[in-house]
């Protein structure tokens, strides 16, 4: 089992069996207007917008709603996102200005939508300043660049030369009136409204392939899953059905979070501009003050031990917030596209009725909501005004170096994983699950998996697929469990001591 987020820790998981009539038993003539694969914030926002427009919707989830990235985020919805805008400005140049303006418009639209939804449904949410700050003097120019990029794109940011923060800070840019919340509370409220509008949910079924026949797409998977939709939305992080090799245009990244009980948590959402970055905010859980500290991001399955990364966050917190008492430590995965912008739109021929949404750059509660609104608008004939400029994917020659860089990283990740091997075998209890050990070879494209000593998972350094200690798929492009090694002479084949 992976380390659990504080959002689930205090409430437990919802049941994996659907309360609705099992859509897997739908009659041979039942076809939904849309089948949404994935019950995180992107999938559920898409589903809710569609049912509100009168469409019939089925949401299919391999585990339970909010099980993957959404239920493991910091819970921030913001148009100021660390150093994102200056980075995108540098990457896209003056020719990409309209796309960056559309990106900011989409972030503000998502913020307004989430705020209105929380007010409508009673989901607790707090308005907070979003802060990007320089933790060291050499980071001040980076923060200045972000401030100027944000201001040039229309955000009402304020410069602080001497910011009043509880950690060392030499300058900051501040955007007021952003939003923080419990992301699982958001997921559960979205699900409730989807069901109230007639949408249906099927959990515990993993989608493995699609087959388009005329104007109907068959969604096929585990346990004989075969449901049909006139449209399909793959809201699964990286697409789990991928005829256009989206996984080769994405870099999977993990980052870490530690939650603490704290007597006086900060009332800002802050992110440092340097490396390693530190993300922190205050809040409340179970009626007590909550401090969230995050950072130590890296490409999935690569670099130093995961437990070492979490320990670095703990040491930083002990230095700057000595009254903090740890509650939970976990990690989350997101994806960065070649051009740094969300990758949203049609999957293309031969599955022209299938759409994907990914590449949120660790800002999924903002960009995922925006993607859901855009995908629903496209299907209902009411497109959102910024979608065409933001999600355009015309091939560009300057994408080639980024693509080659991603693939070079993939190759290096495999070489490094082979050199290290599986760091150490999982616990005896894990290896004895099912009477045999999992073969640490990814079922997506055969990458050599690396043992994650914090999450107790197998992680693929190629394209970010992750598996539990007993070999079950957790996330990524893989859709099939790991193969098993039978016992030999009382010891699992391949097991070391």
Order of alpha helices (4+ residues) and beta strands (2+ residues): alpha-beta-alpha-beta-beta-alpha-alpha-beta-alpha-beta-beta-alpha-beta-beta-beta-beta-beta-beta-beta-beta-alpha-beta-beta-beta-alpha-alpha-alpha-alpha-beta-beta-beta-beta-beta-beta-beta-beta
